[in-house]
Amino acid sequence: RFDGVKFTVFTTSNTPQLINNRIVSLYEDHHGVLWIGSEDGDLINYQDGKFFLVKKSEGAPKDTIIVSMIMDKNDLLWVVTSTELRSYDINKKLFTTYPPETILKRRLAST
């Protein structure tokens, strides 16, 4: 993090919510929340100067790379991993998984 004068480095040694130092995706949503995706599927958000780890019990991806993220107008965070697509309802704190074959079927049905 750069405050205009100095850099602050966040790592697993100084930030317990960062389980993995290998960050592969970052996304800032329309609320100003920074979403962080790791190589192991960890999803963390940074808001108001604090880090929050999205729990695996909420359905967070496991052992897969979080490739990309984007939030829609309904506050669903769409998370693309190396194996699937998931939506995360930030209000309900719940993931929904969309396997690749489901996405392909919907795409073909709409053409």
Secondary structure in CASP SS format (residue, H / E / C, confidence):
PFRMAT SS
TARGET T0000
AUTHOR 0000-0000-0000
METHOD secondary structure of the structure
MODEL  1
R C 1.00
F E 1.00
D C 1.00
G C 1.00
V C 1.00
K C 1.00
F E 1.00
T C 1.00
V C 1.00
F C 1.00
T C 1.00
T C 1.00
S C 1.00
N C 1.00
T C 1.00
P C 1.00
Q C 1.00
L C 1.00
I C 1.00
N C 1.00
N C 1.00
R C 1.00
I E 1.00
V E 1.00
S E 1.00
L E 1.00
Y E 1.00
E E 1.00
D C 1.00
H C 1.00
H C 1.00
G C 1.00
V C 1.00
L E 1.00
W E 1.00
I E 1.00
G E 1.00
S E 1.00
E C 1.00
D C 1.00
G C 1.00
D C 1.00
L E 1.00
I E 1.00
N E 1.00
Y E 1.00
Q E 1.00
D C 1.00
G C 1.00
K E 1.00
F E 1.00
F E 1.00
L E 1.00
V C 1.00
K C 1.00
K H 1.00
S H 1.00
E H 1.00
G C 1.00
A C 1.00
P C 1.00
K C 1.00
D C 1.00
T C 1.00
I C 1.00
I E 1.00
V E 1.00
S E 1.00
M E 1.00
I E 1.00
M E 1.00
D C 1.00
K C 1.00
N C 1.00
D C 1.00
L E 1.00
L E 1.00
W E 1.00
V E 1.00
V E 1.00
T E 1.00
S C 1.00
T C 1.00
E C 1.00
L E 1.00
R E 1.00
S E 1.00
Y E 1.00
D E 1.00
I C 1.00
N C 1.00
K C 1.00
K C 1.00
L E 1.00
F E 1.00
T E 1.00
T E 1.00
Y E 1.00
P C 1.00
P H 1.00
E H 1.00
T H 1.00
I H 1.00
L H 1.00
K H 1.00
R H 1.00
R H 1.00
L H 1.00
A H 1.00
S C 1.00
T C 1.00
END
